[in-house]
Amino acid sequence: MTKLLIVESPNKIKTLKSILGADWNIQASLGHITELAHDGEDSLGFTLHLDRIECRYQPRADRGKKVIAQLREAAKRAELVYLATDPDREGEGISFHLMQQLRLKKGQYKRVTYTQITDAAVKAAISNARELDFALVGAQQARQCLDKLVGYKVSPILWQSSGGKSAGRVQSPALHLVCDRERAIQNFKPTDYWSVWVEYAEGLRAYYLGGLNDAQTEESDRDDPQTDDAADPSQTQQTESKRVLSQAQADRLVQIAQSHPHQVIEFAGRETKKNPPPPLTTSSLQQAAGVRYGFGAEKTMQIAQTLFEGVDLPQGRKALITYHRTDSVALAPEFCEAVQQWLTKHDPQNVPVKTVKHRDRSGAQGAHEAIRPTYLEITPESIQSHLSPEQFKLYDLIWRRAIVSQCAPAQLQKTRAVIRSAELVWEARGSVVIFPGYTKYWNDLGQDAQLPTLRQEQVLTLKQAAYTKKQTQPPARYSEAKLVQTLERLEIGRPSTYATIMKILKERGYVQVKGKVLVPTEVGLKTDEILVQILPNLIDAGLTAEMEAALDAIAEGKRDWQRYLIDWNQGAFQPALTRARQRLGVTERPTSKSEQAGSLTEYPCPVCGNFLEEHQYQKDSEVRVLLRCSNPKNRSTSCKEVVFFKTKHGTWWNKQFGTIGESSNLIQREDELSDVPCPDCSKPLSKIPSQKVTGGFFLKCKHKCPDVVMFWSDRTNQWEQPKPKSASPAPASSKSSRPQKTSKPKSRVK
């Protein structure tokens, strides 16, 4: 019997076969093989019970069924199955579902993870195969349920209000960033200002700084900022003077400059250094590729995937880069050592005094090392003819940045001249590269001019004094690179989701790419405006970051994913949805029979004394009932274990508290009002519980319109009054007898 290795992408198979040999059967799952079913309440595919979540999965279309059948046959012939899906949250979830769908028992499978497809890495991963990480699986399930819950609950509200196609836990905050920036641009009112400058025969230009007291305020000269991979080098910030707010004032400054001598009151220089930028992460790779080559985030990830999976070279098929979904800037010690050896051989002056270590940003998961080449000796130039032009550009970017991250710092000589003319002070700055260091491979230095050597109290020859009229500029629209950078800074999403976010915003028609920037469409602006009004928390970056932190805590085994999702849904999400529907006057679709709140019983909770409440839930396609404490605050704390199940004798049983009496003694609660108005009196219709109708309840007017009854129709997806039984048509004046319908919502876009 052979060993079976299951990966996600079939493009890895050839590379892995060259490493593992003929004794291995290597198959691909083609990504996810299952998905949440499209059943239950709002087709969520899962049921939120009070103390657990019941997920129902189905094969992912016909492709999923076919892949599952093929892999089952392969698993039957294998002595051991190695689940080698991607080394992240989604990959762990795919492995979990492979285990379930292939009906593998403990001892029949192992989990294998590696971040580079090299001989040493793959064989080491197989030697150190582990069990499934169920905490990580829980995080994946939580992410999946969260995304579907938010999307499927909020999207119908948008269909009936803005014409928007969908909302999402991550896409909506991203859309809000783009729309908020667009509104700031539209509301921006430019103001004129003047930049005043002087030019000297000695070969320098100085800018108006202010009065004598201002000469000291600008004395500090900081090191250059860290590399900004999202910055467009063609739009470097130009030097200008202190802003002058009127032309009359600008004329006065020029007149003073022309009529008074100019003397150097300070000329100083100091050496400074600029440290090399860190190696690339998913975010910075997308930013750098976007700025330098115009690649979108999705395109960048597609190209990176091919480099990770393997490329045919004269020396065989080689995977050229490490795993490209990461937020860490850490590098393996052996790679850092290899870079130092390469520099010692090819560029000894660039070897740093000690190994360069870069610090991960706050909030980074740090599960994998940074993106780097797997074989340092395979330079971009040496394999250019074997790569597509786009593959070469991206590999060159990754290879050079990895080298750069371990180079010596650049050394600069920075100079500053302060010049006095009457009571005015002018300033000139310059910068000279003493030692290029890492900039030999990655030049990100500014464009400061070199100043001539000046001396204290030297009188300069004025060549020209003038000013330039300018206007304040509105904030710039986001490019994909800048938006990815902002999402990462705000901790919205994770490395694996940035490209997907961009894709969804464009596919939904919420944004358009014009030139190099993202511009929201009318539908995008309207959708965001509605969400700002009715669900402001959904688009709040802070909430999204909190959710990502919660998912990280679940992955680390510090939180229970089901408890987190249940509590968030009950405590925050459902109340917010109710308020949103009320604000918009959107009709509410009834829930399914999966779990319906029933009536208060006469039985007290054995822990807190509140009445027990009857609930319906669905199991094995059958509607059943249970009793829980009616106090929602206690259900997740002191009364967590208070769950009574109905027996065949009609009594209620709990393992800890035993059996309590008959189930027929019910105290009816006050009628719960819906948000659907009566077609006659316009007052809210009451919800009347019934297990015989779709959704578990129908609507009835309990005011002056006793004949008004409405039922939910799955056929028309709306509330309807039954048609009159009489064959003769009702008179036009009889409102209560004619069929009534609520506004029909649009069909769901998935």
Helices and strands as residue ranges (DSSP letters): E 2-7, G 10-12, H 13-20, E 24-28, E 34-36, G 41-43, E 46-48, E 53-55, E 57-59, H 61-76, E 78-83, H 89-101, E 109-111, H 119-127, H 134-159, H 171-186, E 192-200, E 204-211, G 212-215, G 233-235, H 247-259, E 262-274, H 282-293, H 297-309, E 311-313, E 316-318, H 333-346, G 348-350, G 381-386, H 389-404, E 410-421, E 424-435, G 437-440, E 459-460, E 462-471, H 480-489, H 498-507, E 511-514, E 517-520, H 522-534, H 541-555, H 561-568, I 569-573, H 574-584, E 597-604, E 611-619, E 622-629, H 632-635, E 643-646, E 651-654, E 658-662, E 666-667, E 672-677, E 684-689, G 694-696, E 697-700, E 709-713, E 718-720
